[in-house]
Amino acid sequence: AANEVSKTFVVRQAAQTISFASIEDRSYSTNTITLSGSASSGLGVSYRVDSGPATVSGNIVSLTGSGIVAMVASQAGDAKYLAATPVTKTFAVRQGAQTITFAALADTAYSTNTITLLGSASSGLPVNFSIESGPATLEGSVLSLTGVGTVVVIASQGGDVNYLAADSVTSTFI
């Protein structure tokens, strides 16, 4: 019979890599982005915002403003796998588009005296009103009739750092 021979060896943790696709630039009005990344080990990938106007919960990114966002995908490893080298993807968040809702004003009698103008912007930003022409004055959103004739009112929203200016909406009434 042959003598037994034993050998000792060490099994080390295996390396792993992360696949994390590029994130396309988008508009602030997109609101959320679903991230998808994977580790060669099959272990779950976690995400964090490295910089920029965003937050992340799980794999859902919520945009909080316009600017440049850097997202990091990582996998910490376990007893069988080493930590993966984190992967960073950067994308731009452009100002979002917005629209104004401003219902047409109905023809009215001069005795009405005042009309409260109602309008809203899809961004939630305040809508401003102005009189383009006609016998009326405006204080805030209250239109006061000063005579008989055709009145043209314009609703506008100039935008801010996160939203582009909206196309103005005009309403004409007699």
Secondary structure, 3 states (H helix, E strand, C coil): CCCCCCCCCCCCCECCCEEECCCCCEEHHHCEEECCEEECCCCCCEEEEEECCEEEECCEEEECCCEEEEEEEECCCCCCECCCCCEEEEEEEECECCCEECCCCCCCCHHHCEEECCCEECCCCCCEEEEEECCEEEECCEEEECCCCCEEEEEECCCCCCECCCCCEEEEEC
